Amino acid sequence: MKLDLILRIGTKLILPFILLFALYVQFHGDFGPGGGFQAGVITAAMVILLAITFGIDAAQRIAPPWLVSRMVPVGVLIYAGTGVLGLLLGKNFLDYSVLLHDPVHGRELGIFMVEAGVLITVSGTMTSLFYAFAERGR
């Protein structure tokens, strides 16, 4: 791929927009279709596109394997921690209404936290799977 100049320049130009679209999907997930899972897959696809175009080493400089492997449990902890926080504050698991002074704002914060945890977990899982398959082919 080192000689394919158009593909490399096109990839460099489109990567920030892919990340921006993933963030849009993440933040729009509270109000419409989308959310953490879709944003996580889009983010992982950005890393995979980088790896396909510039090589696995370039992708691993941007998203190192040690970081990617830690993303999965951190995302699960964010998700579960949001639910446990509701339990500790006297409500049911994943009852977000007690997270802030106003139940409506508490629910919005809770949904955002859960979706952020899902984004981190899905992105880490998809990227880890790609790295595992790519390393096997070397």
C-alpha positions in Angstrom: 0.0 0.0 0.0 3.0 2.3 0.2 2.6 3.3 -3.5 -1.1 4.1 -3.4 -0.9 7.8 -2.8 -4.6 8.6 -3.4 -5.8 6.0 -0.9 -3.3 7.2 1.8 -4.2 10.9 1.4 -7.9 10.1 1.2 -7.6 8.0 4.4 -5.8 10.9 6.2 -8.5 13.3 5.1 -11.5 11.1 6.1 -10.2 9.8 9.6 -11.2 12.9 11.6 -14.6 12.9 10.0 -15.1 9.3 10.9 -14.2 10.1 14.5 -16.5 13.1 14.4 -19.4 11.0 13.1 -18.8 8.4 15.9 -19.0 11.2 18.5 -22.2 12.4 16.8 -23.8 9.0 17.0 -22.7 8.7 20.6 -24.2 12.0 21.7 -27.3 11.6 19.5 -28.1 8.2 21.0 -30.1 9.7 23.8 -32.5 11.3 21.3 -32.7 8.9 18.4 -31.2 5.8 16.8 -27.6 5.3 17.7 -25.6 5.2 20.8 -22.7 3.5 22.4 -22.6 0.3 20.3 -22.8 2.0 17.0 -20.3 4.6 18.0 -17.9 1.9 19.3 -18.1 0.0 16.0 -17.5 3.2 14.0 -14.5 4.1 16.2 -13.0 0.6 15.8 -13.6 0.8 12.0 -11.5 4.0 12.0 -8.6 2.2 13.6 -9.1 -0.7 11.2 -9.1 1.6 8.1 -5.9 3.1 9.4 -4.3 -0.3 9.8 -5.4 -1.5 6.4 -4.0 1.7 4.7 -0.9 2.4 6.6 -0.1 -1.0 8.2 -0.8 -2.6 11.6 2.2 -0.8 13.2 0.8 2.6 12.4 -2.6 1.6 13.9 -0.9 0.3 17.0 0.9 3.6 17.5 -2.4 5.3 17.6 -4.3 2.6 19.6 -1.6 0.5 21.4 -2.6 -3.1 22.2 -2.1 -2.5 25.9 -4.6 0.4 25.8 -7.1 -1.5 23.7 -7.0 -4.5 26.0 -7.7 -2.3 29.0 -10.6 -0.6 27.3 -12.9 -3.6 27.6 -12.9 -3.9 31.4 -12.9 -0.2 31.9 -16.1 0.2 29.8 -17.8 -2.7 31.7 -16.8 -1.0 35.0 -18.3 2.3 33.9 -21.5 0.5 32.9 -21.8 -1.6 36.0 -20.6 1.3 38.2 -23.4 3.5 37.0 -25.9 0.7 38.0 -24.3 0.1 41.4 -24.3 3.8 42.1 -28.1 3.7 41.8 -28.2 0.8 44.2 -26.0 2.7 46.7 -28.2 5.7 46.5 -31.3 3.6 47.4 -32.9 2.8 44.1 -32.8 -0.1 41.7 -29.9 -1.2 39.6 -29.5 1.2 36.6 -32.2 3.5 38.1 -30.6 6.8 37.1 -33.1 9.2 38.6 -31.1 9.5 41.8 -27.8 10.5 40.2 -28.6 14.2 40.2 -30.9 16.5 42.1 -33.5 16.5 39.3 -34.6 13.0 38.2 -34.8 14.0 34.5 -31.2 15.2 34.5 -30.2 12.2 36.5 -31.6 9.9 33.8 -29.8 11.9 31.1 -26.5 11.5 32.9 -27.1 7.8 33.6 -27.9 7.1 30.0 -24.8 9.0 28.9 -22.6 7.1 31.3 -23.9 3.7 30.3 -23.6 4.6 26.6 -20.0 5.8 27.2 -19.2 2.5 28.8 -20.7 0.6 25.9 -18.7 2.7 23.4 -15.4 2.0 25.2 -16.1 -1.7 25.5 -17.3 -2.3 22.0 -14.5 -0.2 20.4 -11.9 -2.1 22.5 -13.4 -5.5 21.7 -13.6 -4.9 17.9 -10.1 -3.5 17.8 -8.7 -6.3 19.9 -10.3 -8.8 17.5 -8.8 -7.1 14.5 -5.4 -7.0 16.1 -5.6 -10.7 17.0 -6.5 -11.7 13.4 -3.9 -9.3 11.9 -1.1 -10.6 14.1 -2.0 -14.2 13.2 -1.5 -13.4 9.5 2.0 -12.0 10.0 
